[in-house]
Amino acid sequence: MIGVFTAAVAFAVANLPAVSHQDSVERSEETSPVGKAMYMAAGSGIPEIKTILLFPKYRDNGRKMREMLSVACSAGLSVAFGAPIGGVLFSYESVLIDCRQPEGSWICAQEGQDYKTNYYGWLLYGTSVKLILTIITFGCKVPSGIIIPALDAGALFGRLVGQAIPDISPGIFAMVGAAAFLAGISRMTVSLAVIMFELTGEVDYIPPFMIAILIAKWVADALSSEGVYDLAQTVLGHPFLDPDHALHIVRNEGSQVEELIPPPQTMNEITVDLPADFRVPKSLLATKLTQLKARGLMDAGVVLVQNGMLHGYLAEAELDFVLSEPCVLDEGEEMVDLLQGPIAAFVDRTPLTVCGKAPMEVAVQMFGALGLRYLVVVAEGSGRVEGVVIKKRLVWYLEGLKGE
């Protein structure tokens, strides 16, 4: 309901004319043009997010925050395409279905009449250039996007195919081609059909849209199981985990969680032995942070143990914040109480644990279903800490199995 309301409000605001005060004086007797403002889609969700951050219920709850981000995305898409229902469906479908993108493209060369050769050449040239430039700009960290370039390339290609079909308007093929290209990128089905219907307003075009969207999705899935978004996550080092695919990989391996435990030297660097009063030198925490940064793992952390028993986990980001912000720790303070002082609010006192003898499927399910960033491995029976597994380490392990 929130997504529907936000999308409707964003769509209504998008139809307001963007004119200055001087323009309004000069054109007081004229009607200002009303149309879709594509540039408004990028920031349409920013006011909603800033407003939501005022409420602790959403600011301090990661799940609620992700829901509001999804709502903002649906509002932005509604503004861009003028399709409030399609924007909500697009956001909803992207949450339920993996958003993948094919790497392949279709280049079609056709022969026609002599006087149309130059026209065909420009269409083919425009399609090729648009695809090549999209590949280049998608990897750059600039707000270029890929949805609108895909629509442009699909429209050019559809127009090219439509020139060979007599007695049918090439514009119809341009719309169908745009829908097919976008379906191959986003792997959306129902929401994309609704968006195209709301763009055209023609019920008769729904069957060709649906056929083109389904065929494009099937072809894209057959070409590659991983799209550009997945490959970009791998290149950037983001620990993306597909639970279903990961379970399929480890199910027949017969491996155990203890295979993911880091070497003893690594465990010594990321482990802090707590004394009886839970106070440790501030310099020790700074040394641990330096060692973590040297490994280049931004989502790692230190394990807090006492006599081998787990007492908490302090993530690297929180540790860096505590040591860098003077409002948390005084500059002259040499000893830090990790479990009862001001730093205690940043310590995870109840990290999830798993037995080292447990099957690998258990760790995969816990990371996938619970969205964990780390998992502490303990010994069977005694409960003593044996190691800690971060999500990236599990992803690297799965990549090694796929390479075999």
N, C-alpha and C positions, 0 to 999 in steps of 0.2 A: 504493500500500500504506500509506503514511503517513497519507493522508486517511482510508482505511477504519479504520485503528487508532484515530486520533484521534476520529473520529466515534463509534466504538463505545464508547470510554472516556467521552466526553462524555455519551453517551446513558445509560450506566450510572450516572454520577454524578448526572445529572438525576433519576433515579428514587429517590435517597436522600431521606428525609424531612428537611425543614428545621425542626428543633425545638430549643428551648433546653434547658439543663440542668434547669431547674425543671420544664418540661413533661415531660421524661423521667422525673423522679422521681414526678410526680403520675400519669403514665399508664404506669407500668412494666408493668402487666398488660394494657394495651390495645394494639391494633395501630395504628400511625401510618398515616395515609392516604398512599398513594403516587400521584402523578400528575405530569402534565407541568408543568414550571415555565417559563412563557413568558419571565419576566423574566431567567432565567439565560442566555438566548441572546445578550444584548448583550455580556456580558463573558466568554463561555466561551473565547474565543481568547486572552485577555490572559495567563494563566499560561504557555501554550505559547510565545507570542512572547517573553516576558521570559526564559524558559529558553533559547530558541534564541539570543537575543542574547549569551549567554555564550560561544558558539562563534564564533571569527573567521571560519570557513568560511561562516557564514550572515550574520553581522553586516556583513562587508565585501563581500558579493556581492549586488548588487541583484537578480539573477535568483533566487537561492536565497531571498532574503527575500520576494520576491513569491510564490514557491511556498508558503512557510510561511503567508503571509497568506491565500492561497487555502485552505489546509488549515484555518486557524482559522475561516474563513467556513463551510466545510462542517461543522465541529464545532458552530458556533453554530446553524446551521439544523437539525442533527440533534437538538439539545437542544430547540429551539423546537417542532418538529413530532413529536418522538419517532420520526423516520424516519432511521436511520443511512445506509441505502443511498441514499435520496432526497437526503439532504444532500450526499453525495459526488457524485452525478450532477448535482445543481444547480450545485455549484461547478465541476465539470468542464465542464458545458455552457455556463456563463457565460463561460468562458475561450475557447471555440471559436466561440461565436455572439455577435454584438453584442446587448447588453442594451438594448432600446428599450422605450418606453412610449407608448401612445396618449394623446392629449389628449381624445378624444371619450368620451362615455358614452351609455348607452342608458337612456332613461326611458320606461317602459311604463305606460300607463293602460288599465285594463280595467273592464268593467262586470260586475257579478255580482248576486247576490241582495241584497235590501235589508238583511237582517240582517248581511251581510258587508261592507257598504260602509265602515263605520268601521274594520274590520280591514284592508281593502285600503288605506285612506287612511293608516293608521299605517305600513304597510310601505313605501308609496311615499314618505311623508314621511321615514322613516328612511333609505331609500336616497339620497334627494336631499341630506339634511343630511350624511350620511356622506361623500358625494362632494365636497360643497362644503367641508366642514371639512378633508378630506384635501388638497384643492388649496391651502388656506391654510397648513396646518401643514407641507406638504412644502417650501414655500419658506422656512420659518423655520428658523433654525439651532438646533433643539431635537431631542432624540432621540425623534421621533414615528414615523418610519418610514412606509412606504407599503404593505408587503406585508400586514400584519394589517388595516389599514383597507380594503384592496382585498378581502380575504377577507370582511370584515364586510358591505361593500356588495354584493358578489356573492351572499352568502348571503341577504340581505334581498330582493334582486331575484329570485333563484331561488325563494324562498318565495312571492313575489308571483305569479310565473308558475305555480307549482305549485298555487295555489288554484283555478285555472281548469281543471285537469286532474282529472277524477274518477277514483276507484278507484286512485289512486297516491299514496303518501305524499308530502306537500310537502317533507319533510326531504330526500328524494333530490334534488329540484330545487334545494334550498338548497345542497347539496354541489356539484352540477354548476355552479350559478351562481358559487359561490366559485372553483371551478377555472377557469371561463371568464374571470372578471375578472382573476384573477392571471395567466393566460396572456396576456391582452391587455396587461398591464403589463410582465411580465418577458420575454415572447416565448419562454418555455421550452415544451418539448413532452414529451420522454420523461421527463425528471427530474420534472416536475410531475405526470405521470400516476402515477409510482412513489410520489411523496409522498402523493397523494390515496389511493392504494391502501393505503399503510401507515397512514394516518390512519383509514380506515374498516375495513380488513381484509376487505372484501367483493370477491370476484373478479367478481361479477355487475355491479358498478358500473364496471368498467374500460372497457367499450365506450362508455357515455355520457360518461364523463370524457374519453376520447380524442377523441370527435367534437366535444364542446364546446371542448376545448382547441385543436384544429386550426382550427375555424371562427373562434374568437376571435382566433387569431394571424393568419389570413388577413384578417379584417376590419380588425384593427389595422394591418397592413402596407399595406392599401389606403387607409386613412384618412390615414396620415402615415408617411413614411419616417424621420422623426426623432421620437423619443419625448421625454418630459419630461426624462429623464436627459441626453440630448444637448442639449436646449435650455438646461437648467440649466448645463451646461458652457460653452455659448456666453455666457450672461449673466455668469457668474463670470469669464470670460476664460481658461479653461483651454484650452490649444492641443490640442484633440482632433483627430486626423487619421485619416480613414478612407481607407486606401491605395487600395482598389478604386474607391471613388467619386471620389477625387481623380484617379486615372489616367484615368477616364472623362471628366473635365472637361477636362484639359489635353491629351488625346491628339490632338484635332483643332485645337488652337490654334496649334501650330507655334512655341511660345515657347521661349526659352532661359533658362538659369539666371541670366545676367547681368541680367535684368529684376528680380530680387529684391535686387540690391545696393543698400544704403542710399545716401542722398545723400552727397556728399563731406564736408559739415559733420558729419554723423553719424559717418562713418568717422574723422574727426579726433578726435572726442570719445572713441571707444572703442578707439583705437589707441595703443599705447605703443612708441615707438622706443627700442630698447635700445642703449646704448653698447657699446664693445668689452669692457668688464669686466662687463656685464650688471647693473650697479648703477644704480638710479634713486632719486630722492628719495622719501621717504615721503609728503611733501606732495603729490607728483604723483599717487600712488595714491589718496590721499584725495580729490583733486579729481576724478579719474575716477569714483570711487565716487559722489560727489555728483551728477555729471552722469548717471550711470546711474539713480540713484534718482529724479532729476527726470523721467525719461522714464516712470517707472512700470512698467518691465519687469523683473520679479523674476528672470527666467530669462535675462537678457542677460549680457554679460561684456566683457572687454577682450582685444584681440588683441596679442600680443607679436611685434614684427617687428624685424629688423635689416637695414638697407639694402634694405628691401622684401621680404625673405625671411621666411617664417613660422618662428617659434621656439617658439610655444606659445599657449595660450589659458587665461585665468584667469576663471572664472565669477564673477558678481556675489556670490553667496552665500558662496563661498570667500574672496573679497576682503574682504567685510564681516567675516567671522569673523577673518581675519588681522589686520585693523586694530583690531578691538575687543577681542581677547583679548591680555592682556599676556604670557601664557605663550608666545606665538609670537614676538612682536617686543618688544624692550626699549623702554621709553618714551623713553629718551635716544638711541635709534638713529635717525639721520637718513637714512642710505642703506640701501637694501634690495637684496640680491642675489636676483633673481627665479629664477635657474636653478640656483644652487648653495647658497643659504642655507636656513634653516628653512622659508621660504615655498615652496621648490621642490616640496615634497610636494603642494601644492595646485594646481600648474600642470599642465595637460594638455600634455605635450610632443609628442604625436603626434595632434593633431586631424585628423579626416577632411577631405579637400579634394575639390573638384570643379572642373572647368574651366568658365569662364564661358560658353563656347560650347556646352556640353553641352545636350541637350534637357531641358525641364522635367520630363519623365517620370523622368529619372535622379535628380533631387533628391527627387521624391516617393517613389520606391522606396527611396532611402537613408533618408529620414526614417521611412518606414513600416516597412520590414523591420528596420532596425537600432535603431529607437527613439532616434534622435538628438535632442538639444536644440539643436544648432547645427551649421553646416556652413560651412567656410571656402571662399571662391571665389578661385581663382588664375587668372592669365593663361595663355593657351595658349602653350606653348613655353618661356617664361621661368620660370614658376612663381611669379611675384611676386604678393603678396596684393592682390586687388582689392576684396574685401569679405567680410563674414560674414553669414550668413542664419540667424536663429533660427526655431524652429518656429512661433512666433506670426506671424511675418511671412509665412511660407508659407501659413498658414491664412487670414490676411487677404487674401492674393492670390487664393486659391481662392474666398473669399466674394465678392470683387469679380467674378470670372468668373461665378459663379452668379447674381449680380444682373443681369448683362448678358443 
